[in-house]
Amino acid sequence: MRAILATAGLVAAVALAGCGETPSEEVTTLEQTWPGVPEEQAAQIRAAGKVIDPASFDIFAPLIPPPPYDDVTMTTDVSYGSDPLHKLDVYTLNDAPEGEQRPVLVYVHGGGFTGGSKQGNYYPQSATAWAARNGMVGVNIDYRLAPAAQFPAGRDDLAAAIAWVRANIAEYGGNPNRIFLWGHSAGASHVADYVQYTEMQGPEAAGVRGALLLSPAYALEMGEEAHAYYGNDPSRQTAAPAIARLGTTRIPVMIGWAEYDPDMFHQFAEAARDTLCAEGASGQCPRMLYLRDHNHMTEGASIGSADESLSGPFLAWMRGI
């Protein structure tokens, strides 16, 4: 794997841990280092604390160009199903080599299960544009939202989008047999649901090679009120059963979480690590990615900037599968 060494003022802000390893203030667990959050942005993130605030997107906006892009073509609002929200965008590099089949990154946005979109001021388009610039074809999807759409609607929509990719992505230079999934927050839960409910997977799953769950939204216990998407079933929405199911999947998984994520996201990631990666544990041990100096919004919104604390290890992990 390539090594990108941090320069002064851009200290690597990531601990990439394998089975049984925990985030450390030292870099002894790092396989390599990547440039981290620039100090100006890190100071703003630290000052904001553990918040889920769309205003955090403004922290990285000056570092990442918004669409449209000179070097990447966006084919937008392609239907992958019958619902008005069954739409996806495809991102391809304009000067990609002719005849090359590139891996595909399918991005699933967050939004608390009730909102969000594949398009914003710059994010999450920056994620799929980054994919196109790094040897992939990017696919960014919308899906049905709660409370009108309940479990397993998000999982089913993702399955339909993957099936569309399998059938059509070669026309865009993509490899239908090397599909990677990336979901953030509620989107990470939809990706996790797709990965962990193996009995629901169809032939489209044969092309899926890995999945990044960036701060998936599973709490240790149910709240007092019914969940907008999962309802009253604790087996669907709480951490322990989700982690147990993730341990049985054949699809390699990376779990990322941010230093300034709210406690629920730390608790899930740490429980997954302790359950699946402890000595003698059975099942798949996910790759654990702890993102220092980031919060719930900036961890993904940094993609494509000088900060490679997410993009560096994620890209290396995908290339190694």
Secondary structure as UniProt FT lines:
FT   TURN            8..9
FT   STRAND          14..17
FT   TURN            19..20
FT   TURN            28..29
FT   HELIX           39..48
FT   HELIX           54..56
FT   HELIX           57..60
FT   HELIX           61..63
FT   STRAND          72..79
FT   TURN            84..85
FT   STRAND          87..93
FT   TURN            94..95
FT   TURN            98..99
FT   STRAND          102..108
FT   TURN            112..114
FT   TURN            123..124
FT   HELIX           125..133
FT   TURN            134..135
FT   STRAND          137..141
FT   TURN            146..148
FT   TURN            151..152
FT   HELIX           153..168
FT   HELIX           169..172
FT   STRAND          174..184
FT   HELIX           186..196
FT   HELIX           198..200
FT   HELIX           203..207
FT   STRAND          208..214
FT   TURN            228..230
FT   HELIX           234..237
FT   HELIX           239..246
FT   TURN            247..248
FT   STRAND          253..260
FT   HELIX           263..276
FT   TURN            279..280
FT   STRAND          287..295
FT   TURN            296..297
FT   HELIX           298..301
FT   TURN            302..304
FT   TURN            309..310
FT   HELIX           311..319
//
